Amino acid sequence: MWYVEDNRGYITASKIKLFMKSKEAYKKVYVDEVDTSFLKESKSLENGTIVDSYILTPEQFAQDYAILKGTLKADLTKQCLEQNIPVEKSDKVEDLKAKLVGNKQVLTDWEVDMVKGIEAELKRQPLFDFYGETENQKEIIVEYKGLKLKAKMDRLDLANKKIRDLKTSKDIEFSKFLNCSKMESELINNDEYQYGFQLAFYALLCKVHYGEWFDWILDCVKTSGNYAYEAYFYRKETLMQIANSILFPALEELLECEKSGNFADEEQKERGEILNEKYYPILDSAIQKDFRIIEPAFIC
């Protein structure tokens, strides 16, 4: 619920993406503010948050997270004793962690390997800092046709008019069939996660705030294995095309829905379409009203 509270009254890229996907879900989450605290974030999203903090805002990372010398009970007990912290026989793993670092989130051994591996990979890749210094986690708020738009950009380079976004992905793998990485193919042909739309949204905020459209660089890195890196460049002209074809119509539609109070989806979604959706547990359209008739194909 922190995201809902932190962005109440603002339109973010995540909000508008959900609106485009399902007006019913958008209304439930951001208008009615139905409790969604019981819904777990995906592991991939959690990994991205940890990596962003570790790489881009190390001071904030030190306040929110902790890296210990092992996370097994024996390791934690040893660390407590080395620091003259009293240990009880009844102490569990979480008790020992709390004694060592308070309420900070302790990274697992796998997560430590991930951030260290990604850090090493980004340090050896010249394109990651190709244009020089950036302002990290830059928050921008603008008004557009009565809507308050808000974004927190991973890295903003005002000198070179560039926005940079750090993304973690499992798809930084070369495909012989595609003759490129899976990620590159995804960005060109499908863009399932609507990265291009997000980039256009951020570029619009820069246009309103700074008076210019910015180019965008997407820095993608793998979260396991060899922590491979690829950088993708979106020209501002491309982002303007995305804005004209997708973003602006979506914002106009959102304005109409807010004005009328009607957030009904134009077409009733098939129940099967939302079986894998994060917000399935709170959607009325998830209620099954008819039995699905099974007629086995192997019957003669």
Salt bridges, closest charged atoms under 4 A:
ASP6 OD2 - LYS150 NZ 3.86
ASP32 OD1 - LYS27 NZ 3.07
GLU33 OE2 - ARG8 NE 2.79
GLU41 OE1 - LYS278 NZ 3.21
GLU46 OE1 - LYS43 NZ 3.86
ASP91 OD2 - LYS99 NZ 2.59
GLU94 OE2 - LYS97 NZ 3.53
GLU111 OE2 - LYS43 NZ 2.61
GLU119 OE2 - LYS123 NZ 3.75
GLU121 OE1 - ARG124 NE 2.73
ASP129 OD1 - ARG155 NH1 3.03
GLU135 OE2 - LYS138 NZ 3.68
GLU139 OE1 - LYS150 NZ 3.86
ASP165 OD2 - LYS167 NZ 3.25
ASP171 OD1 - LYS170 NZ 3.95
GLU173 OE1 - LYS182 NZ 3.72
GLU173 OE2 - LYS222 NZ 2.91
GLU212 OE2 - LYS161 NZ 3.98
ASP215 OD2 - LYS162 NZ 3.25
ASP219 OD2 - ARG155 NH2 3.03
ASP219 OD1 - ARG164 NH2 2.71
GLU252 OE2 - LYS145 NZ 2.49
GLU253 OE2 - LYS23 NZ 2.86
GLU266 OE1 - LYS23 NZ 3.02
GLU277 OE1 - LYS21 NZ 3.04
ASP284 OD1 - LYS28 NZ 3.35
